[in-house]
């Protein structure tokens, strides 16, 4: 006999399938065999009275009420000028939908599926071939797209939780007055090259936006964007700024980290919020913050995600419409044209950022098939258009990256040389479009023109660096060496002049330090070649100038290392000093080596081999006579604007000096800075140096 309670036995009996002996039988065979009364199971629809209030529902309702009360309290404190009360509780987002009475109700599967399907099957960027079915000789269509805004798909409780968490990070209005006073420089600079459509562009707008976002119904994306602007400002503000704002920001580093983590969790990782136009712009601002924190891996992965989200909502298509259908825009409505221009502007910013980042980290370009618009470099008033100049540099950056691919894939040197000449011509042509008065080396304040000219010189260095470091490849590579040397010298001068005027913690400081490091190491190697080589380029290399520039750059890096965000500068300065010490040692038969800690590489072991070991390991290279004819003749016309190149007369015997730059390096299959944020990986690099006594 079963020991189960009667109620449970009855419920279990009702689940038994009935098998009737005959069509008119009143009792099924199972109940008849057991001598029980057969009770039919009747399906009853649940009513409002049958839904019971659960503990989870009551707790969620209470937390929602508490969150609303804290929002009211914070608004009153902000209006009265009081320090916001720090709350320790966080409303937990419920796992199910809660009714207005705190009742626990499971959402209908049909409802959730229909909402999901409506969202997934009504994209804002529908396939072109489907649109053509309804826009042809017989049919015409006037519009398309989902009626719902992706940014509003999140549940109201989840949105309220996100707003509450973000609002708790907001400084007081009194502290905002202090913070916004330091935001003007970077906001104007950022908007000059990456125009923002939906967010603040000046300090006054930043403060006005702060007041608007006190509304309890404020959009979490707008709150996140303002918080990112505040965090970037705090990150690069003078040290005493956070001291004056200590009432609400006690630790600037912790504040920046809290903002980064919260915005990433609530907005960036939410496909609905991040997939809107405002969400994409917020993510671009988030990338600026990560660059200032040296979070290379996170920045790179997020840039790929931004590109994917932008493609889903049709930003590339909007850019192509603006670029190729200017005449047809006259017949379109003003709202449509404005929407296309906004989307096109955001997409162009994405492409520019991604190409510059790809150049710095030597990683593939995902937007290579999307050309940037060709705008006039100089406007009718004779002023250089910063955005147009940057677009040209970004396009050239993609070709510089292709030079790296040609070199690393082992393709013929003639192909690399021709590509270098073409890229060099583009750089010279771009520079020739600007007025002479625009070119300037010494700057007393931060300027977008200074940054653009600095990046131009860096691209020149990167264009010629590989061939300048080659040895015994033929007389034509002397042109690349001289051009690279001159560009490195000018880059060093610009760095020494520009680095002091950059704010401490400026999001691009590490990039400038790394670019200066590249140029300075080349100058150091060129200086060593001049001192210890069997021959020199006396007309082109002034060793005292080169050595002096190396010392000035190291001193400036030491200055930058003592400021906020100076980790890259500190590592670069130490590496240059250590490498200089290695090169100055007397040549011996033993292997000489040092260990360097470099930005983006980690620990790398650099060795200086003896001359005997170098000649044993040296790979044979074709003599100048074996090189294809006409390469040097091609460069003479390009080098016409280079005075040092014009004054030089080369002998083939001079070119074995390039041996002083020979090196080998074990390159890992996985980039260390993308897998380890602490850069603790180790690599081996062998630099082979020799002197005239070897």
N, C-alpha and C positions, 0 to 999 in steps of 0.2 A: 504494500500500500504506500502510495507516495506521501511524504511528510511535508509537502509544500502547503502553504496557506491556501485556503479555499479561493480567495480572490485571484491568486496567481494561477491556480489550476484552471479557473474559468477563462482567464485571458489566454492562456495557452491553448485551451480547447477551441477557442474561437478562431485560432489560426489554422485549424485542421481543415483541409479541403473536403467538402461534402460530396459524397457519391450516393446518388438517389437510386433506390431499388426500382422504382417506377416513376412515371411522369407525375402522377397525382399523390405520391407519398408525402406524408407530413414530417417524417423523421428520416434522416439520412442513415446509411448503413452503419457508419461508425457509432453514432449515438444509439442506434437500435441494438447493436451488439453489446454496448455497455449499459443499456437500460437507462439512458439519460434523455432528458428533454433536449431537443435540437433547437438552439436559439440562433436565428439568422444574424449575421454581422451587417449592420447598416452603416454606410459611410456618412458621417455628419460633418458639415462644413464648420470650421471654428468661427466663433463669434467674438466680439470685443470682450465679452464677459469671460470667455474661456482663456484669454491671455493673462497669465499671472505675472505679477511683478517679481523680478529676481533680485538677488543681492547685487549682482554685477550691474544691473540696470540702475538700482538705487544709488550705488557708489558712483557710477558714471554721471548720473544726474547731479549728484552733490558736487563732484569735481568740476563739472561745467559751471555750476553756480558760483563756486569759489573763484574759478578763473575769471568769470565776468566781473565779480566784485573787485578782484585785484586790478583788472583793467581800468575800472572806474577810479580806484584809489590812485593808480599811477597817473592817470590823466589829471586828477585834481592836484597831485603833488607837482606835476610839471607846470600847471597853470600858476600855482602859488610860488614856484621857484624853490621848492623843497627838494632834498636829495631823495631819489626814488628808493623806496623800501625794497631790500633784497628778499625775494621769496625763494624758499627752498623746495617747495612742492611743485611738481610738474603734472598737469593733467594727463592721464594715460589715455591714448586713443583706444576706444573700444574695438573689440574684434567683430562685433555685429552692430547692426543699426539699432539705435535707441529711439524709442518714441518720445513724444513730448512729455509723457507722464512717467518716463523712466522705465517703461515696460520693455522687456526683452522680446524682440521679434526677429525671427530669422528672415532675411530677405528672400523674396521669391526668386527661384532659379530663372524663371522666364523673364522677370524684370531685369536681372543682372545681365543675362545673356543678350537681351535686346539692346541694353545700353552699350554693352561692349561692342556688339556688332555695328551699332550705329556709329560708334566712334571709329572702329577699324575700317569700315567700308565706306566712309565718307571723308577721305583725306582731303587736305587743302591743296594737294598737288596731284590731281588725278592723272592717269595715263593719257598721253596726247592722242593715241589712236582711238581711244574710246570717246574723247571729246569730238573728234572729227566725224563720228557717226551722227552727231546731232548738230553739226555746223558744216554744211556742205551746200550743194546747189539746190537741194530740196528743203532742207531744214536749217533753222538758225537757232542759236542758243544765246542767252544773255548773261548767264552766270553759272557758277557752280560752287561747291564747297559745303562743308558741314555747317549746320545752323548753330551748333554749339561751339563755344569757345573752349579750346583745350585747357586753358588755365583755370576753368571753372568746373572741371570734371571731378575734382577731389571732393570728398564728403565735407559737409559743413563742420563737423566736429574735428576732423583732421586738420582742416584749414584753421579753425580756432586754436587748436593746439600749437600749430606752427607759428601763428601770429603771436601767441602768448610767449613762446620760447624766444622768438626773435626780438620782441619788444623789451624783454628783460635785459637784453644786451645794450639797449639804447642809452647813450650818455644823457645826463641832464641837459636842459636847454642852456644853462649857464656855461657848462663845459663845451657845448656845441659852438657857442660864440668864440671860444678860444680855438677850437679845432678848425673851424671853417676859415679862420684867419690865415691858416697855413695851407689851405687847399687850392688857392687860386692858381699857383704856378703849375702844378701837375695837371689840374683840370683843363686849363687852357692848352697845355702842351698835348695832352691826350686827345682832346677834341679836334686839334689841328690836324692830326694824322689819322685818328680813328673816330670819326664823328659819331656821337651817340644820339639816337633819335628820341628815346623816351625818358632819359634820365638827366640829372643836373649837369650843367655846364659851367656854372660859376659858384662862388661861395654864397652869394645871396640866394640863388636858386636852391642850393643845398640846405640852407636854413629854412627857407620857405617850405621845402618838401618835408622837412622834419616836423613842422607844425601841421601840415596836412595829414601826415601819417599817424597823428594822435587819434584819429577816428577809429573806433573799435572795428569798423568794417573795412579797414584798409587792406589792400592787396598784399599778400606775403612776399610776392616778387618785388614790389616797390620797396618794402621794408628791407628786404635782403640787399637790394642795390644800394640803398642809402647806407646800410651798415658796412658794406664793402668799401664805399667811398670814405667813410669814417676810418675804417681799419687801414686803408692805404695811406691816408693822411697821417694817422698816428704812427704808422710804421716809418715814415720818412720825415716826421716833424723833428725840430730841434729837441735835445734832451730835456730842456726845462719845460716843454709844453705839457708833457704828461705829468710833470710835477705839479703844474698849476691846475691840471684837471684830475688830481688825485682823488677827489671826492667820489667820482664814478668810475674812473679807470686807475686802479692802484698799480697795476703792472701792465705796461704796454704790450709786452710779448704774449702774456697770457690772454689779454683782450683780443689780440689779433688771431691767436689760435682758436679761441672760443668762437669768434665770428666765423672763421674759416670752417670749423667743424659743423657749426649749426647751419650755416647757409648751404653747405654741401649736403647735409642730411635732409634738410627740409625742402630745398628748391632744386639744387643741381642734380640730385639723383632721382627726382620725381619727373618721369617722362612727360606728364601732362603740363607741369609748370615750366620745366626747362625747354619744352618743345614749342613754346610760344615765342613770338618775336621779342617780347620783353624778357622772357626767360633766357633766350640766346644772348642778348646783350648783357644780362646779368652774369652769365657764364663767362663771357669775354672779360668782364671786369674781375671776375673771380680768378681768371688766368693771370691777370696782372698781379694780383695779390700773391699767387703761388710762385711767380717768377721772383718776386722780392724775397720770398722765403726759401728760395733755391730748391723748390719742389719740382724737379725736372720731370720725373716720371709721371707725377700726377698731372702736370701741365700738358705733357704730350698726350696722354690717354684722353684727357678731357677735350683737347683740341680735335681729336678724331671723333669724339662723340658729338661735339658741336657741329662738325661738318655733316655728320649723318642726320642729325635733327634738322639742320638747315635744308638739306636736300629733301627731306620728307615734307616740309612745309613750302617748298617751291621757291626758295631764295635764289638759286642759280637761274631759274627760268625768268624771274623778275629782272635780274641783271641783264640777261640776254635781250629781253624785250626793250629795256631802256636803251641798250647799246645799238640795237639793229633796227628799231622801229620808231625812230624819232619823229618821222613825218606822220605816222598813223596815230601818235599820241594826241594830236590836236583834236581828233574826234572823240576821244575817250573822256569820261567824266573826270572831274577834278579829284574826286575821292580815290578813284582807281589809279590815276597817275601818281598821286601822292603816296598811296600804298606801295606801288611798284618802286618808286624812288627810295622809300624807306627800306624796303626789303633789299634792293640792290646795294644801298650803302652799307647795310649790315653784312651782306655777303662779301663785298669787296674788302671790308675790314677783316673778315675771317680768312680770306685768301692771303692777304698781306701778312697777317700775323703768322699763319701757318708756313709760309715760304721763308720768312726770316728765321723762324724757329727751326725749320728743317735745315737751313744753312748752318746754323750754330751747332746743332747736334748731329749733323751729317746723316740725316734720316730721310726716307723718301717723301716726296711731296704728293699729297692726296688730291690736291686741287689743280694739278698740272694741266688738265684739259679745260680749265676754265680761265680764259685770258682776262686780265685786268683791262679796264677801259683806257684808251689812249687820250689823255687830256692835255691841253696846252701846258707846257712847263712854266711859261712866263705869261702872265695876264696882260691885258692891254695897257695897264699902268706901269708895266715893266717890273712887276713884283713876281718873285718865284712862288709858284703854287706848291706848298709843302706836300699836299696829298698827291698831286700828280707826280712830283719828284720821287716820292716814296713808292708809288706804284711802279715807276720805271726801275727803281732799285730792286724791288721785289721780283720783277720779271728777270732782271739780270741775275739775281740770287739763284733762281732756278737753273740758270745755265752754268753758274759757278758750281753748283752741286753736281751737274752733269759732268763737269770736268773731273770731279772726284770719282765718279762712276767709271769714266773712261780709263783713268789711271789705275784704279783698283782692279778692274777687270782684265788688265794686261793687254789692252788693245794697242795698235801701233802708235808709236810716238808721233808720227806725222799727223795722225788723226787728232791726237791731243794738242799738238802745236797749232794746227789750223783752228781748232775750237777756241784755244786761248787767244789767238789773234782776233777772232771774231768778237769774243767777249770784251777784249780790250778796246776794240773799236767802238763798241756800244757805250762803254764807260766814258771814253773820250768825247764821243758825240753828245752824250748827255751833259757833260760838264761844259761843253762849248755853247750850249743853249742858254746858260745863265750869264747875267752881266758880271763883269769883272769886279764890280763893287760888292757883289754878293759873297764872293770868296773871302774868307777871313779865318785866321788861325787862332788869334787870342780873343778870349771872351771874358767879360766881367760878370755876366749873368746868364742864367740858363736860357737857351734859345733853341727853337726847333731847327733853325738853319744850322746851328753848330752840330746837332745830332745827325742831320742829313749829310753834311759834309764829312763827318767822321765815318759814317757808314760807307760812304762812297770810297774813301781811302781804304777801308778794310776790305771791300770787295775787290779793289785793285790788288791788294796784297794776296788775297786768296786766289785770284785769277792766275797770277804768275808764280805762286809759291812752289808748286810741284816741279815745274821745269827749272826754276831757280835753284832748287836743291839737287837737281840731277848733276851728274859729273861725267865727263868724257863722252857726252852725247853729240857733240858737234858745235861749231862756232855759233850757230843760231841761238843757242840757249844763253849766251852772254847778254843778249837783249833782255831776256826774261829776268836775269839776275839783276841787272841795273835798274829795270823798271820796278821790280819788287823792292830793291834797296831804297830807292827814292820814296816809294809809297810807305814803307816802314818808317823811314825817318819823319815824314810828314805826319803819319799817324801818331808817332811818339810825341811830337810837338803838340799836336791837338789834344792828346790825352793829358799831358802835363798842364795845359791851359784850361781844359774843360772840366777835369775831374774835381777840382776844388769847388766849383759852382754847382755841382750836382748835390741835391739834398741827401743827407744821410738816410739810408734806407730806401732811396729811390728804386723803383722796381727794376730798372734796367742797369743798375750799377754793376752787378756781377757780369753782365754781358760785355760792358765796356772794359772791365778789368781783364776778361778773358781775351778780348780782341787785342788789347794792348800787349798782353803776354805773348801772343803769337808773333806780333811784329818785333818785340824786344828780343826774343830768343833768336830770331833771324839776324837782327843787328849784332847780337853777341857772337854768333857764328861767323858773320862776315868780318867782324873786327878781328877775330882770331885768325882768319885766313889771311888778312892783310899783314898781321904781325909775323906769322910763322910760315906762310907759303913761300915757295921758291920764286914766285912772281906776284905782281899786284896789278890793280887797276888804278894807277895813281890819279888819273884825271877824274875818276868817279868816286873813289872812297877816300874820305878824310877821316883817318882813324880817330883823331882827337874829337871830332864832331860825333862820330858814331858812339864812341865810349862815353862821351858826356851825356848823350841822349839816354843811353842805357842806365846810367847812374841817376838821371833825373826821373826816369820812369819808376825805378825801384824806390826812390825817396817818396814819390807821390803815392805809390802803392802802400808804403808803410804808413803814410798819413791816412789813407783811406781805410787801412786795416784797423785803426783805432776807433773808427766810427761805426755806427750801427750798420749791420749787413756787410761788414768788411771781410768776411771769411775768404772769399775768392781772392781778394787783393792780398791778404796775408799769405795764402798758399802760393800765389804767383810770385810774390817778392822773395820768399824763401827759396823757391825753385830756381829763380834766376841767379840768386847769389850762390847757391850750391853748384849750379852748372858752370858759372864763371870760375869758381874755385877749382873745379875739375879741369877746366881747360888751361888754367895757369900753372898746373903742376908740371914738373919736368917729365919729359918722355922717358919711359922705362920699358923694359921687355915684359914686365908683368901687367896683368889686366888691372886697370884702375876703374873703380865703379863707385857710384853713390846711389842712394835711395831718395827719391823725390815724392812728395805728396802734391798732386796736381788737381786742379778743378776738373771735374767731369771724368777723370781717369782713375784717380785713387793713387795707390802706391805704385810707383814705377821704378825699376832698377835700371839705371843708365850707366853704361860702361864705356871706357875709352881704351880701345885696343892698341897694341903696339903696331908699329909700321909693318913688321914681318907678318903678323897675324892678319893685318888688313889686306896685304897683297896676296896672301894665300886664299882668303875667302872672297876676294873681289871677283865679280862676274865680268866676263868679257863684254865689251860694248863696241859697236861698230865705230870705225874711225870717221872723222868728218867727211872724208872722201866717199864713204859708203852711204852717207845720208842723202836723202832725196834733194835734188837741186832746187833752188828757188825759194827756200824757206827764209833764208836771211834777207833776200831781196824783198820778200813780202813785208818783212818787219821794218825795213828802213823807212818806208813811207809812213807807217804808223808811228815810228819813233821820232818822226820829224818834230813833234812838239816837245820832245825830251831833250833839253840842252846837253845833258851829260852823255846821252847816247850819240848825239851828233859829234861830240868832240873826241870820241873814243876811236882808237885804232887797235884792232885785236890781232893777236897771233895765235895760231892753233896751239902753240906750246903753252899759252896762258891757261888753257881750259882745264888742265889737269888739277888746277887749284880747287875745282869742284869736289875733289876727293875728300877735302876736309869736312864736307857736309854729308858724307855717306853714312848710312845708318840702317839698321834692321830692327823690326819690331814685331813681337807676337801680338796679333790683333785677335781678341776673343770673338767668338761667334755671337755672344750676347753682350750688348753694351752695358758696362758695369754700372753707369750712373742711372740706368733705367731699372736695374734689379736691386740696387742697394743704395738707399738714400744717404748712408753714412760714408760712401766711397771708400770702403775698407778693402776693396779688391787689389790684387797685386799683379803687375805686368812687368815684362822685361823689354827694355829698349837698349840697343847697343849703338853708341855713337863712336865712330872711328875717326880719331884725330891724329894728325902727324905734324911734325915740324921739319924744318930744313935740315936738321941734324939727324933725322930718323933715317 
